[in-house]
Amino acid sequence: MSRIITTAVYHLGTVMHRHRTVIQTIQWCVVAIYLFLLIVPSFLPLPPRQEHILGNLVLFAQFVFWGIWWPFVILSMLFIGRIWCGVFCPEGALAEFTSRTVGRNKSIPRWLKWRGWPTVAFILTTLYGQLISVYDYAEAALLILGGSTLAAMAIGFFFGKGTRVWCRYLCPVNGVFNLLSRLAPISFKTDQEKWAHYCGGRQENPNCPPMINIHQLHGVNACHMCARCAGFRDAVALKPRSVMEEVVVYGEDKNASPWETRLLLFGMIGVAIGAFTWTVSPWFVTFKQAIAEWLVDHNIFWPLDPTAPWWVLTNHPANNDSFNWVDGFCVASYILGSGLLFGTFLTLMLWAIASLMRSQTLFHHLAQAFLPLAAAGLFLGLTATTVKLLMYDGITFWWLPYARAFILALTALWSLYLAARILQRTPASLIRKYLGFFLFAVSCVPIVYAWWLMFWGW
């Protein structure tokens, strides 16, 4: 059975390599659909409340972007790696096209290669999206998604030639995809022995859009899985692997960037929890009311007026949906505070475990065990929008609470198993390993509890 799976996965890689024209056609079809659904609805009026998804282009585009596209792109990273990036992503295709056709091919400056950009971009984009209600309004989606696409094309125009500099260094979700794809059961890999003993004559190096070292390719996290290098020197092939392999075996990278860990702990877990829970949190309401009462008691009323333009804070009076300055401050404080609270707590717990185990590399290695829980949070939070939009159309799901509980429980166990495997490989006494595992299990509790509050507790 394993041989059949290996052969099927290998052939998938070779088929993708041979049919580049088909992949390019798919990319441009996705680009056309993306631009149509992004641009046209922003010039249409707000839909009446009685409209349905299939009967109104604005609602349909909203459902496609936030009800289908984003949650299931996140899910795809866990099953097929970054094939979305290499085959479907319209932003990457446009950036590469611009770079190849009219790019100035300037050298990439050092500031652009800063490893912290994906973390900063993810947090700021998430925060800004909540402040202007990007899930609810076409203009907000055009501003954020369209602005990102224009920035990707601008970077492609100035830097690189036929590459995806934006995707490699600046894309707000590149770091998220990089981390989540480490759990994928397939990846392109380079056989070092075949590479070294290749006798087929000189071959021109394939163009690698994300500019990775194909010779040392052992995983999928940075690879866009476009299959352009498949079969190169008879050494590169798409192969199945254990979903534990890249985290457990290759996760102990002494040169790993601390920004990846910060993105995971502070961004994908902390900020994500804040962004998805503030709308249902009674703590948020209490916080906002306390500030509003203090302002009224001191005769300060201007922060309570919704005077900001829609591109600064949500302001759609026709839809009875406007944020005042207090709303904006409270939303930003809640989201960033959540990121700081969860990130700091998890950092301290990982530091305690690493100190206990007397391992300098364990901190960043063990942090990756949180990836399944982080993926579950992103998927469950995004699909909450899917469910909300479908419920507006009268569609309900009696099984939804059970499905959410199953996903949360499964990923929590997955995270615990990853932690156990990582600790097992760490040289330390059995007592220290058990205590380290206990501390990791304790650190998972607030994450699970936060999602329980969102879906069941509040």
Residue pairs with C-beta under 8 A, 6 or more apart in sequence:
2 240
5 240
6 239
6 240
9 186
9 238
9 239
9 240
10 237
10 238
10 239
12 238
13 188
13 227
13 230
13 231
13 237
13 238
14 227
14 230
14 231
14 237
14 238
16 23
16 87
16 226
16 227
16 230
16 238
17 227
17 228
17 230
17 231
20 228
23 87
23 226
23 227
26 87
26 88
27 87
27 88
27 89
27 90
27 93
28 93
30 88
30 89
30 90
30 93
31 90
31 93
31 94
34 90
35 90
37 60
37 61
37 64
37 65
38 61
38 65
38 141
38 142
38 145
38 146
39 142
39 146
40 57
40 61
41 57
41 58
41 61
41 62
41 138
41 141
42 138
42 139
42 141
42 142
44 57
44 58
44 138
45 58
46 58
46 137
46 316
46 318
46 319
47 56
47 58
47 59
51 59
52 59
52 393
53 59
53 60
53 63
53 389
53 390
53 392
53 393
54 60
58 138
59 389
61 138
61 141
62 135
62 136
62 138
62 141
62 389
63 386
63 389
65 141
65 145
66 134
66 135
66 382
66 385
66 386
66 389
67 383
67 385
67 386
67 389
67 390
68 386
70 382
71 378
71 379
71 382
71 383
71 385
71 386
73 84
74 176
74 180
74 375
74 378
74 379
74 382
75 379
76 83
76 84
77 84
77 177
77 180
77 181
77 183
77 184
77 375
78 180
78 181
78 183
78 184
78 243
78 375
79 184
79 185
80 184
80 186
80 225
81 181
81 184
81 186
81 187
81 220
81 223
81 225
82 177
82 181
82 184
82 220
82 221
82 223
82 224
82 225
83 225
84 177
85 92
85 167
85 177
85 210
85 224
85 225
85 226
86 92
86 209
86 223
86 224
86 225
86 226
86 227
87 225
87 226
89 167
90 149
91 148
91 149
91 152
91 166
91 167
91 171
92 152
92 164
92 166
92 167
92 171
92 209
92 224
94 149
94 152
94 153
94 156
95 152
95 153
95 155
95 156
95 164
95 165
95 166
95 167
96 156
96 162
96 163
96 164
96 209
97 156
98 153
98 156
98 157
99 156
99 157
99 159
99 160
99 161
99 162
99 163
99 164
99 165
100 161
100 162
102 157
103 156
103 157
103 158
103 159
103 160
103 161
103 162
104 157
104 158
104 159
105 159
105 160
105 161
106 158
106 159
107 159
108 159
108 160
108 165
108 169
109 159
112 155
112 159
112 165
112 169
112 170
113 169
114 169
115 257
115 259
115 260
116 259
116 262
117 169
117 170
118 169
118 170
118 171
118 172
118 173
118 174
118 175
118 176
118 178
118 259
118 263
119 175
119 259
119 262
119 263
119 266
119 267
121 170
121 171
121 172
122 172
122 173
122 175
122 176
122 263
122 267
122 268
122 271
123 266
123 267
123 271
123 336
123 339
124 172
125 144
125 148
125 172
126 267
126 271
126 272
126 275
126 335
127 271
127 275
127 332
127 335
127 336
128 134
128 144
129 135
129 140
129 144
129 275
130 275
130 278
130 331
130 335
131 312
131 313
131 314
131 323
131 328
131 331
131 332
132 140
132 143
132 144
132 310
132 311
132 312
132 313
132 314
133 140
133 314
133 316
133 321
134 140
134 141
134 143
134 144
135 385
136 314
136 321
137 310
137 314
137 316
139 310
139 311
140 310
140 311
140 314
143 311
148 171
148 172
151 166
151 170
152 166
152 167
152 170
152 171
155 165
155 166
155 170
156 163
156 164
156 165
156 166
159 165
160 211
162 207
162 209
163 207
163 208
163 209
163 210
163 211
164 209
164 210
164 211
164 224
165 211
167 174
167 209
167 210
167 224
168 174
168 210
168 211
168 222
175 259
175 260
175 263
175 267
176 263
176 267
176 268
176 378
178 221
178 222
178 260
179 221
179 260
179 263
179 264
179 268
179 368
179 371
179 374
180 371
180 374
180 375
181 220
181 221
182 219
182 220
182 221
182 246
182 247
182 251
182 368
182 371
183 243
183 246
183 247
183 371
183 372
183 375
184 220
184 243
185 240
185 241
185 242
185 243
186 220
186 238
186 239
186 240
186 241
187 219
187 220
187 223
187 225
187 238
187 239
187 241
187 246
188 217
188 220
188 223
188 225
188 227
188 229
188 230
188 236
188 237
188 238
188 239
189 217
189 218
189 219
189 236
189 237
189 239
189 241
190 214
190 215
190 216
190 217
190 218
190 235
190 236
191 235
191 236
191 237
192 235
194 233
194 234
194 235
195 215
195 233
195 235
198 233
198 234
198 235
200 233
200 234
203 232
203 233
205 214
205 232
206 214
206 228
206 229
206 232
207 228
208 214
208 228
208 229
209 224
209 226
209 228
210 222
210 223
210 224
212 222
212 223
214 229
214 232
214 236
217 223
217 229
217 236
218 246
218 250
219 245
219 246
219 250
220 246
221 246
225 238
227 238
229 236
230 236
230 237
230 238
231 237
244 417
244 418
244 421
247 368
247 369
247 371
247 418
247 422
248 418
248 421
248 422
248 425
251 364
251 365
251 368
251 422
252 361
252 362
252 365
252 425
253 361
253 364
253 365
254 361
256 364
256 365
258 364
260 364
261 363
261 364
261 367
262 343
264 367
264 368
264 370
264 371
264 374
265 342
265 343
265 346
265 347
265 350
265 367
265 370
266 339
266 340
266 342
266 343
267 339
267 343
268 374
268 377
268 378
269 342
269 343
269 346
269 370
269 373
269 374
269 377
269 447
270 338
270 339
270 340
270 341
270 342
270 343
270 346
271 335
271 336
271 338
271 339
272 374
272 377
272 378
272 381
273 338
273 342
273 377
273 447
273 450
273 451
274 334
274 335
274 336
274 337
274 338
274 339
275 335
275 338
275 381
276 377
276 381
276 384
276 454
277 338
277 450
277 453
277 454
277 458
278 284
278 331
278 334
278 335
280 454
280 458
281 334
281 453
281 458
282 458
283 334
284 330
284 334
287 330
287 333
287 334
288 326
288 327
288 330
291 326
291 329
291 330
292 304
292 326
295 301
295 303
295 304
295 326
296 304
302 325
303 324
303 325
303 326
303 329
304 324
304 325
304 326
305 324
305 325
306 313
306 315
306 317
306 322
306 323
306 324
306 327
307 324
307 325
308 315
308 323
308 324
308 325
308 328
309 315
310 316
312 328
313 322
313 323
313 324
313 325
313 327
313 328
314 321
314 322
314 323
314 327
315 322
315 323
316 322
323 331
342 446
342 447
342 450
345 443
345 446
346 367
346 370
346 443
349 439
349 440
349 442
349 443
350 362
350 363
350 366
350 367
350 443
351 363
352 439
353 362
353 363
353 366
353 436
353 439
353 440
354 360
354 362
354 363
354 366
356 428
356 432
356 435
356 436
356 439
357 423
357 426
357 428
357 432
357 433
357 436
358 428
359 426
359 427
359 428
362 422
362 426
365 422
366 419
366 422
366 423
366 440
368 418
368 422
369 415
369 416
369 418
369 419
369 422
369 440
370 415
370 444
370 447
371 415
371 418
372 411
372 412
372 414
372 415
372 418
373 411
373 412
373 414
373 415
373 444
373 447
373 448
375 411
376 407
376 408
376 410
376 411
376 412
376 451
377 447
377 451
379 407
380 404
380 407
380 408
380 451
380 455
381 454
384 454
387 397
387 400
390 397
397 403
401 455
401 456
404 455
408 448
408 451
408 452
412 444
412 448
415 444
416 437
416 440
416 441
416 444
419 437
419 440
419 441
420 437
423 433
423 436
423 437
423 440
424 433
426 433
426 436
428 436
